[in-house]
Amino acid sequence: MTPRGLIGVLHLPAMPGDPGYRGGGFGAVEARAQTDAQALVRGGVSGLIIENFGSAPFIKGTEGDRTPPHHVAIMATLARMVKDKYALPVGINCLRNDAVSAIGIAAATNADFVRVNVHTGTYVTDQGIIEGEAAKSMRYRASIGATVSIYADVLVKHASPLTNLSATRATKEALGRGGAHAVIVTGGRSGGPVDVHVAREVRAAAGDKPVIIGSGLTPDNAASLVAYADAAIVGTYFKENGEIDAPVDEARVRDLVESTRGHLWS
């Protein structure tokens, strides 16, 4: 199931063991997630996605460098909490690229989807070279009987494809040979706006499969982008003063929800 509308991001703060950890234990992580989730839901989002965003610098998340067990445990705890409390679609994103752990969390908590930054292809990133693991993650999904949907980024932010790759080809490979259920289109960085020409190209290449805006949606550009997407994942704009590490500002959530109301997501 793809939520239509705005999917709010629960950016988890740095956890014990992370370079940016400042104390408070896992209780502080849960408290922040609860506060942000409440603001997002009150503001009118249609879904939530949990990310271990405060754990930078990120591990690759691929074979031999998986998400730490305590990250998996707290993300599963929080996924179950918000799923039960709010009855909204919930997604999991294990940064940088651990689709296997994300699928496991989602399956165990009845979450609805996972975000995979590099599902197919090979990209140069700040974590080094990351190769997509569609063959491994999709087989793992099948082996445990999971029905969780796979949302795959196309030309993902903070990365460059190793070879010349068009948005059309990347979209078709993720959905076709990669077996993803939806694609995500982003700008070049967290909070960076999506190029409307790229959004249009991805929409055309995706056919009847869902397309999701993955970064940079604001009231100023919403009208030009929502025509090409079924939903949008929003993190930065929803924060106080638009600062990515700040708490969620319910007023800003309402502002963007109202800005998209009356378009194709209604």
N, C-alpha and C positions, 0 to 999 in steps of 0.2 A: 504494500500500500504506500503510495506516494502522497504525503500531505500536500494539499493545495494551499499556498499562502506562505507565511513566514515561519521558518524553523529557527528557533533561538538557540544559541550556543551556550552551554555551560562550560566555561573555561575553568578547569580545575587549577588551583594554585600549586606552586611547587610543593612536592611531598618530601617526607623524610628520605634522604639519600640523594635528592636533587641538588645541583649546585646553588640554585636560588632559594632553597628552603630557609625560612626565617622562624621556624618554631610553630608550636600549636598542635603538632601531631596530626593524626588523621581526623580527629574531631574538628579541627579548623577547616580541613578540606570539605568535610560533610556540611559544616555550618554555612560555608560560603556557597556551596552548591544549592542548599535549601533556600537561602535568601535570594539568590539569582533566579532560581526556578520559579519562585513565587512571583517575583517582579515580571518575569517573562510571561507567565500564564495570565496574570492580572492584566498585563498590557495587551493581550489578545493574540499571542502566537498560536500557530496551528500544530506545532510539534517542537521537540527538543532534541538536541544532540550533545553528547558528553565527550569532551576532549581533554586529554592530559596536557593541556597547552602550557602550563607552568613548568613543565619538566624539561625545558630547553637547557642545553643543547640536546636535541633529540637523537635517540638511537635510530638505526636504519629500520628496525622492525622486521627485517627479512630473516631467512633461515640462518641460525647461528647468532642472531642478535635480536631476540624477541623482547617484547614488553616485559619489564620486571614483574614478578609474581604479585608484589604488593600493589602495583598499579592495576593489574587485572582484578584483584580482589576488591579494591575500593571502587573501581568503575562499575563492577557488577553490583556491589551494594547500592550505589547511587542509582544505577539504571532501574533496579527493582523498586527502589523508593519512589522515584518520580513516575514510573510507569503505573504503580499501584495508586498513587495519590492523585494524579491528574488525568489518567485515562486518555492520554494523547499519544500519538506516534513518537517513539523514542529511537534515536540512533546512537551509534558508537563510532568514535574515530580514535584509534590507537596510533598516536604519532610516533615516528613519522609514517610508517607504512606497514603496520602489522595487521593485515586483514585476517589472518588466522586467529589471533587472540580476540580481535573484535567480533568475529563470527561466533567464537565460543562464548563470549560474554553475552552477546545478543540472544543466542539460542537458550542459554541458561536462565535468562531473565525475562524472556518473552518480549524483548525489544524488537523493533520492526525493520531496521536497516543499519548498514554500516557504510561508512565513507572510506574509500580507498584512494589514496593520492596517486599511486602508480600501480594501476591494475594490469596494464599491458605496456609493452615497450620498455625502453631504457632511458633514464634521465640522469643528468648531472645535477646534483643538489648540494646543499651545504653539509649534508651527511656523507657526501661522496657519490659514487655511481650506484643508483638503485635500479634493479631490474624487477619488472612486474612479476608477480607470482600467481597469476590467474589460474594456471594449471593446478597448483597446490591448494590454493584457497577454495576454489570451486569444488575440488574433489573432497576436501575436508568438510565443506558445507553439506555435500551429498552424503558423506559417510555417517554424519550424525543426524541426518534427517531434518536439517534446519530449513526453515522457509524464509529466513531473513533475506531481505533484498540487498543487492550490491549496488551502491552508487559510486561510480568511477569518475574521477577527475579526468578532464581532457586538457592537455597542455597545462598541467597544474602549476600554481604559483610557487615561487621560490625554487624554480627548476627550469632546466632547458633540455629538450630531447637530444639524445646523442647524435641523431641524424636529422636531416631536414624532414619535418613532419607537419602536414597541414592539419587544421582543425577537422576537416572533413574525414581524412583518413584516420586520425586518432579516434574520432567518434565512432566510426564504423567498426574499427578493430575492437574497441572496448565493448561495444554492444554485440557485435557479431562473434568473432573468434573468441573474445574474452568472456562472453556470456553475461555481462553486466545487465542490470535491469533498468538503470537510468544513468545519465551522465551529468557531470557538474562542470560548469564553465566559470573560470575565475579571471581576476586581473593578475598582475605580476607579483603581488605581495599581499600579505594579510591586510584587509581593509582597502586594497586597491580596486578601483572600479573595473568592471568588465567592459571591453571594447564592444560596442553595439554591433559592429560588423562581424566580430567573432561569434557573438551570441546568435546572430542571424544564420551564420554558416553552420554552427552546431545544430541549431533547430532544424535546418533543412536536412542535414545528414542523419539526424536521429529518427526521422520518420515519425512513427506513432509512439516512440518510447519517450518517457519523461526527460525533460531538461531542467536543471536546477542552477540558479545563479549561486555561485559559491563564495563571492566576496564583493565588498564595496557597494552594496545597495544602499541608497539614501533617498530621502524624499525628492531630492533634486534630479536624480536620474531614473527613478522608478518607472515613470511613465514611458520612457524610451526602451526599457528592458523587459518589462513584464509580459509584453506581447510574445516574447520568444521563450518563455519559461513557464513551467508548471508550479514552481515554488522557488524560494530563495533561502539559503542558509545565511543568517546574519549574526555576527559577533560584535565587531568593532562599533558599529553605529549605535548599538543598544547600550553601550557603556556610558557612564558619566563623562560628559564633555567629549565623547567619542574617543576616549583613551582606553586602549585595549586591555590594560591591566586593572582598570577600575571596576567597581561593582556595576551591575545592570541598573539602568535608570528607567523606571517604569514609564515615565513621561515620554522618553524617547521611543520606547517600544510602541506606545499608543500613537505617537506621531507617524511612525513608518507604517503601522497597520492602517491608519486612516489614509495615508498617501497611496496605498495600493488598493484600497477598497473601491469597488466599482469597475475594476479592470477584469481581466480574464480569470482572476483567482476567486472572484466572488462566488 
